[in-house]
Amino acid sequence: MVILAITVSIGLQFIWLNQLFYAQRKEVKKELDWVVSSAANKSTYASIIPNDPQNKKFSKFFLSPGWTQLRQAYTNIHFDNIKSKFSTNCKGDTTWMTLSLELLNGSVNTVANREYKVDDNISGRLLVKIDSADLKRMDSLVTVQKALISYHLETRYALYRNDNDQHVGGISDPELKNADFKSPIYSYNLKFIHNYQLVAPSVNGQVVYNMRYYLISSFFMVLLTFAAFYFILRSMRNQDIYAKARQEFTGNMTHELKTPVATVSVALESILRYGLANDPDRLKKYILISQIELTRLNKMIEKVLNLDQMDHNETSFRFELYDVQQGLHQVVAAMNLQSDYKNAKISYSLSPDPCFVNGDPTLLSNVFYNLIENSMKYGGPSVKIIISCTCSDKFAIISFADNGPGIAKIYHERIFERFFRVPEIENIRQVNGTGIGLNYVKFIVEQHGGKISLTSELGKGSDFTIYLPVHYEA
């Protein structure tokens, strides 16, 4: 369903952009028509200014749309060996313009309302030179007109004979044939030797440039659609994972709570059934087992209570000057009974320098208990735990290393998430757990302004390192 929705969204965007693309192509071609038409008007007007200052009075006419239509009509009429004349006469507020067409057979036809100018005294060679200069001016005016509308596409021109529309210059015939845009043919002066056509090999680049804001908005629309679906799916997946984790937590917690109760119940039943009051050694053994399991049960209850306090921001801190090494020594001493029972070996390395932090003694002791218990629980039989404490200028660094099965690198960040437990690995003994211990450890350490990191590889053990800011008395 999600894939279908994304596909439909992309499809609609594509249809809209495709329609917009072709609409913009028409608009670009329309603008290019205006560019060449406007340039031709200005070029025609400029071609008559140098000859007579009086011609400046005709600027409105020669730059008007009406003149464009009239000039195009004349351009489309072809006569062989035509000779043309254009003259003006200004008197007061009245101006006369005369245009005539003269053929080689001597007959003269006067055509009203058509303007052009050719001086009788201009030689053919000079006429060609003037026409060439006018062509350059026309091409420059096209560039100027393109700049006015911020068009940067490549354009060329095709040059045609005025009398028969034969292509005689500019762009080559194959390029002209394959061009994306070809304007109408315009005259660019009043000599009517050649005509000008604007040619664009391709208008797609300009079209895409004009559509840039639409394309960017469309891209972000699709991106936002993807992002929305991604976060929705991720949220659903996380909720599913969280729900499964809570379900697994409930099952594991039930097992963790039942196990010490059952163990103590069996120990007490054995004491009564077999009359172990007369057997001090066996009695001591069963009492020791019961004590360990009750301690374990007590810690499980504390974890659940701590979890609830964390959720409601009710964890209370009692900060004071705390000797980290003395606290570690007390925790290790308290864990000796449990370590002997599980055949674990704990070695502790002291720092020659004192390590004091501003911390809560009870909560930091809980952190140390959790990390040592985890090593004994998951490290396997006869696990070796090495605890060390060093002090730098800024941090008290406490390390808890073991030679257990290790943790794959992909889980190093997630290991501190609530309810997360490393998936089962083949040939490695699985142990029930709650998935809340390390989350609690990270929370307490960070509340003390510190951080915790993990260094571990599969088969090479694990090393949890805590960094706590040292405290210096003023």
N, C-alpha and C positions, 0 to 999 in steps of 0.2 A: 504493500500500500504506500509506504514511504517512497519507494523507488518510482512508483507510478506518479505520485504527486510531484516529485522532483522533475521527472521526465516531462510531464504536462507543463510545468512552470517554464522549463527551458524551451519547450516547443513553442509556447505562446510568445516568449521573448524573441525567439528566432523569427516567427511570423511577423511580429511587429517591426523588428529591425529590418527585415527584408522589404516590407512595404515602405518603410521610411527611407531605405536606401534608394529605391527606384524613384520615389518622390523627390529625394534630394538630387538625384541625377538630372531630372528634368529642371529643377531649380538652378543647378549649376550651369546647364546649357543655356538656360534663359538669361542668366547673368552674363555669360560669355557673349551672347548675342548683343546684350546691351553694351558690353565693353568695346566690341569692334565697331558697332554702330556709332557710339559716342566718339570713339577715336577717329572714325572716318569723317564725321561732321566737323570736328575740330581741325583735322588735317586739311579738309577742303577749304575751310575758312582761312586757315593759315596760309594756304597756297596763293591767295589773292591779295593779302595784306601788303606785301612788299611793293606791289606794282602801283597802288594808288591809295593814299590815305583816306580818300573818300569811301573806299570799300568797307571801312570800319563801321559805317552806318548800317551795314547789312548783317552785323553780327547776330542779331536776334533771329533773323531769318535763316541764315546758314546753320545755326545751331538748334533749329527747331525740328520737331518730328515731321512737320509738313515737308520741309526740304529733304529730309531723309527719304520719304516716300517718292517725292518727285525725282530725286537723283537716282533712286533704284529703278524707277520706271524708265528713265533715260538709259541707264546702264544696260537694261535688258533689251534695248532696241539697237540693232547692229546695222551699220551702213559701210559699204566698201569705199575706201578712199575719201572719207568724210573730212571736211575742213570746217571748223567751228569758230564762231566769234562771240565775244561777250563785251558789252560796253555799257557804261553808266553815264548819266547826265544829271547833275544836281543843280537845282535852281530854287533858292529860297527854302521853303519847307516841302518841296516836291522833288522826287527822285524817279528817273526813268531807267529801267534796265532792259536791254535788248539782247536777245539770243537769236542767232541764225545758224542754219546748217547749209553748207555750200558744197555741192558735188562737183566732180571733175568735169562733167559735161557742160558746166557753165550755168546750169539752172540753180536758182536760189529758192529755198523753201524757208519761210520764217515760221518758227514753232513758238507759239506763245507760252508764257509761264514756265520756261525751262532756262536755267541759268548755267552758264559755263563761260570760261574765258581763255582765249588763245590770242596772243598778240601776233599780228601779221608779220612783224619784223623778226620773230624768233626763228633761227635756223633749226633744221632737223636734229643736228648733233647737240645743240644747246638744249633743245626740247627734251632729248633723252637724258641729258645730264640733270636737268631740273626735275624730271620725273623720278630719277634715281634718288635724288635728295629728298623728294617728297615721300618716297617709299620708306626711307630710313626714318623720317619724321613720323610716319604712320606707325611703324613698328615700335618706336619709342613711346608714342602716345598710348598704344595698346598696353605696354608695360606699366605706364603710369595709371591707366584706368584699372588695371588688375590690382595694383597696389591700393587703390582707393577702396576696394571692397575686400582687401586682405586675401586675395587669391595668389597662391604661390605655385600652382601647377605649371608644368612645362608646356609652352605653346610654340607653334611654328606658324609659318604662313605659306600659302600657295599663291603664285602670281599668274594672272591670266591676261591674254590679249583682250583688249576691249571690243574689237570688232567681231571676234568669233569664239570667244571664251576658251581658247586653246591654252592649256597649262604650259607655261614657259619658264617658270622659275620657282625658287623657294624650296619647299619640301619635295622629295622625289615621288614619282608615281606610285610605287608599292606602299610607301609610308602613307601617302594620301589615301590610298584605297583602304588601308587597314585602320585609319584614324578613328578614334572614338567619337570625336566631335568635329564637325565642319560647319562653319558659319555660312550665311548667305554671302554672295560676292558683292563687295562694295568698291566704289571708286573712291580714291583718296585725294584727288585734286581735280582741277577743271581742265586738265589736258586730255583726259580720256584716252591715254595710250594703254595703260594697264589697269587691272582691277585686283583687289586684295581679298583674300579669304583667310580667316583665322582658323587654325587647325590645332587640335589637342590630341596627341597620341593616346592619352588615357585621362579620363576625368575621375576615375575611381579613388585616387589618392586624395583629391580635393573633397570628394564626397565624404570619404571616411573622416577627413579633418573636420568638415562641417558637422559631422555626426558625433564628434568626440565626446561631448557631454552626455548625449543619449547612450553612447556605448559604455561610458564610465558608469552612468547610473544603472544601466542594465546589468553590467558586471557585478556591481555591488548588490543589486537586487537578487541576482542568482546566488551570490556569495552569502548574503544574509539568509536566503532560503536554506542553503546548505547548512549554515551555522545553526539556524533555528532547529532544523531536523536533527543535526548532530547533537546539540545540547539536550533536546528532548529525549533522543535515544539513549544518550549517556546517562541522563537523569533516571530514565526507566531502568537502565541496566544497573546503575548504582543502587537504586531502590530494591531491585531484585536481589543483588548481591548482599545488600544490608539485611534484607528480610531473611535470606538463607543463613547469613552469619548469626543473626539473632536466634534463629531456630536452632542452629548448631550450638550456639552459646548456651541456650536453655538446656539442651540435651547434655552437653558437657558439664555444665554447672550442677545439674541433677546428679550426674555420676560422681563428680568431685565431692559433693556434699554427702552422698550416700556411702561412699567408700570408707571414709574415716569413721562414720557412725557404725557401719557394719563391722569394721575391724575392732573398734572398742567394744562393741556388743559381744563379739566372739571371744575377745580376751577376758572380759569380765565373766562370761559364761564358763569359760575354761577354768578360771580361778575358783569359781564356786563348785563346779562339777567335780573337779579332780582334787579339791581340798589342798590347794597350793600354799595355804598358810604354813604348812609344815615343810615346804620346799622353797626356801628363800631365794635360791638362784633362779628357778623358773618363775616364781612370783615377780621378782624384780624385772625379768625379761618381759613379762606380759604387761606390767605396769609401764615399763619404758615404751613399749609399742603403743599403748593407749595414750601416753603423754605426747608422743610424736604426732599421732593422728589427731588428737584434740588441738594441738598447736596448729596443725595444718588446717583443720576445720575453722579455727579462729581467724586465720589469715584469709581464708576464702570469704568469710563473712565480711571482713574488713575491706576486701577488694570490692565487693558489691556495694558496700556503704560508700566507699570512696568514689565509685563510679557515679552514684546518685548525686553526691556532693559536687562532682565536676560538672554534671549536666545542669545543675541549678546554681552554679557559681557560688557554692556555699563552703568551699574548701577554706578553712581558716589556717592562717600561717602565723606562727609565733617565732619571729626572727630574733636571733641572738648570735653572739660570737660562738662559732661552732668549730671544734677541732676535728677536722675530717679524719685524721689518722686514729684518733682515739675512738671516734664513732665506728670506723671500720673494724678496729680491734674488738670492740664490744659485739658487733654483729657476727664476726667470724667465730668468736668464742661461743655465742649463743647458737650458732649453726653446727658446732662440733658434734652434738648428739645426733642430729639428723644426717650429717655427713658420714659419721661412723656407721649409722644404720644402713645407708645406701652405698657404703664402701667407696665414697668419694674422697679425694685428697685435695685439701685446700692449702695453698702456700701463699704467704702474705709478705710483701716486700715494702718496708717502711722507707720514707724519705728522711734524710738526715736533717732537713729543714722543717720547721713547723708549718702546717698548712691550715690556716684559719679562713673561714668564709662566714658571711652573714646569712645564716640559714636557719631553717626549722629542724631541730634535732630529730624529732619523731618522724617527719615526712622524709628527710634524707635517709634515715635508717631504714624506712620502708623501701626506698629506692634500692639500697644496697641488698636488703633481704630478697627483693624480687629478682634482681640480676643473678644472685648466687643460687636461688631456688631454680631459676630457669636453666642454669648450667647443669645442676644436678638432675633435673627432670629430663631434659632433652639431650644431655651429653652422653647418655648411655652408661653401661656398667663400668665401675672403676674410673669414672671421669676424673681428670686432673684440672683443677681450677687455680689459676695464678692471678692474684690480686696485687696491684701495685699502685702506689700513690707518689706523685712527684709534684713539685711546686715551682712555677715560673714566676716572672714578674707580674703577670696578669691573671693566670689561672692556676687552680688546683686541678691536676689531671689524674683521674682515677680510672684504672683499666681493669676490666674483668674478662680474662681470656680463658678459654677451655680448649680441650682437644676433641671436642664432639664432632658430629657429622658435618657441621658447617651449614651455611645458608647460601643459596644461589644468589648471584649479584642482582638479578632482576627483582628480587624481593627485598632488597636492602632498604628501600624507601617505604614500601608498604608494610613492612614488619611492625612499624609503629602505629599503624591504623587500628582503630578499635575493632575488635572481633576478628581481625585478620589472623589467619593461621597459615603457615607454609603448607602447600599441598603435599599429599603423601608422595614419598619417593620410594621407588622399589629398592628392596634389600636394606632399608633403614627402618629401625624399630619405631613404630608410631606411638605417641603418647597423647592421652587426652589433655586438653587445656581449654582455657576460657577465651584467650585472645584479648584480654584486657590489661594484662600486667605491664607490657612494654608501653602501651598507650599511656598508662598511669605514670610510668617512669618518665617518659618524655614530657608529660604535662608538668610534673613537679620540678624537673630540672629546668625547664624553660621559665617557670614562675620564679626561679632563683636567678634568672638572668644568664643561665648557662645553656649548653647544648650537648647533645649526645650523638655519637656516630658509631657506625658498625663497619668493621673490617672482617670479611669472611669469604671463604671459598668452600665449595663442596669437598668434603673429605679432609679439610685442613683446619677445622675448628672455627670458633668465632671469638671476636674481641670487641666488646662494647666499651667505648671510652667516653667518660663524662668530663666536661670542662665547666668548672664553677669559678666565677670571679673571686679572686682572693680579697681578703679584707685587711686593710691596714688601719690601725688605730691612729687617730690624729694626735 
